[in-house]
Amino acid sequence: MLLAFLFGACLASFCCVVIERSYQGISIVKPASHCTRCQHKLRSYELIPIFSILLQKFRCTACHQPIPKIYLLAEMSGALLFVGLSQLPLTFYSLFCGLWLLSGWLLSLTDLFYYHVEPKILYPASVVMLLLAIIGPLPLYWQQTALLFLIFLCIRLFFPQKIGDGDLQLLLCWSLFLPYQELALLVCLASLLGVLVILLSSFSRQPIKKLPFVPFLWAALAFLLWHS
């Protein structure tokens, strides 16, 4: 379990670097990890996932500028994800769920950092999951996906600013693998979590003005799969 925790935290830290540098058009190899404000090259003890950011009290050791708490959230979620995956039995269905949770987690990171649901992750993962479901065989819900497609098309036509395209595409892909009761519960749980976060942030000095929705969908999915 400890190894799974450490591996998940390290993988999350690496994924954060890859996502940031990919969107900025920078090599993931050079330059070495550094503070983006003062360019201070991070030393080995500043690169330990979770622990370094806590020991530094969320501040760069050189310029003392705040380090976004999103990094800690990403590393903690990755660590907990792999702890959970390590507890799953080695079955075909657990492989399917593991891929689902892992791809959802990666999409959550891209949404957290750039409010973007990365299609290069969403579509290949959905295709592989679809193939696994067919081979399984696992139930697929084509009719509700087609219905949701029509509903979302109307939303995009008449209320284009109410929900992001990426969120719609994600829900469409996931609707293939969830019965409508669980799909509705997924959206309700995610929405409830989002509302709670907004309410809590209203008491802080910097209330949240824009909230990524995919992390809440992923958290709700993890809850549903864990209890299924």
Residue pairs with C-beta under 8 A, 6 or more apart in sequence:
1 83
1 86
1 87
4 79
4 82
4 83
4 85
4 86
5 79
5 80
5 82
5 83
6 49
6 79
7 82
8 78
8 79
8 80
8 81
8 82
8 83
9 49
9 50
9 75
9 76
9 78
9 79
10 49
11 78
11 82
12 49
12 74
12 75
12 76
12 77
12 78
12 79
12 109
13 47
13 49
13 71
13 74
13 75
13 78
15 74
15 78
15 106
15 109
16 71
16 74
16 75
16 109
16 113
17 28
17 33
18 28
19 109
19 110
19 113
19 114
20 113
21 27
21 28
22 28
23 113
23 114
23 116
31 41
32 41
32 42
33 41
33 42
33 47
34 40
34 41
34 42
35 42
35 60
35 62
35 63
35 65
37 60
37 63
37 65
38 60
38 62
38 63
38 65
40 60
40 61
40 62
40 63
45 52
46 52
46 56
46 61
49 75
49 79
50 72
50 75
50 76
50 79
53 67
53 71
53 72
53 75
54 72
56 67
58 66
58 67
58 69
58 72
59 65
59 66
59 67
60 67
70 112
70 113
73 112
74 109
74 112
77 105
77 108
77 215
78 105
81 101
81 102
81 105
81 222
84 101
84 222
84 226
85 98
85 101
85 102
88 94
88 97
88 98
92 132
92 136
93 136
93 138
95 132
96 129
96 132
96 133
96 136
96 138
97 225
99 125
99 128
99 129
99 132
100 125
100 129
100 177
100 221
100 225
101 218
101 221
101 222
101 225
103 121
103 122
103 125
103 126
103 129
104 214
104 217
104 218
104 221
104 222
105 218
106 118
106 121
107 117
107 118
107 121
107 122
107 170
107 214
107 218
108 212
108 214
108 215
108 218
110 116
110 117
110 118
110 121
110 214
111 117
111 166
111 212
111 213
111 214
111 215
112 212
112 214
112 215
115 164
115 210
115 212
116 166
117 164
117 165
117 166
117 167
117 169
117 170
117 214
119 169
122 166
122 169
122 170
122 173
123 173
126 173
126 176
129 176
129 177
130 140
130 176
132 138
133 139
133 140
133 176
133 177
134 140
138 177
139 179
140 176
140 177
141 175
141 176
141 177
141 178
141 179
141 180
142 176
144 175
144 179
144 180
144 183
145 172
145 175
145 176
148 171
148 172
148 175
149 172
152 168
152 171
152 172
155 162
155 163
155 168
156 165
156 168
163 213
164 213
166 214
167 213
167 214
167 217
170 214
170 217
171 183
171 187
171 217
174 183
174 186
174 217
174 221
175 183
178 186
178 224
182 224
185 220
185 224
186 217
186 220
186 221
186 224
187 217
187 220
189 216
189 219
189 220
189 223
189 224
190 213
190 216
190 217
190 219
190 220
191 216
193 216
193 219
193 220
194 211
194 213
194 216
197 208
197 211
197 216
198 207
198 208
198 211
201 207
201 208
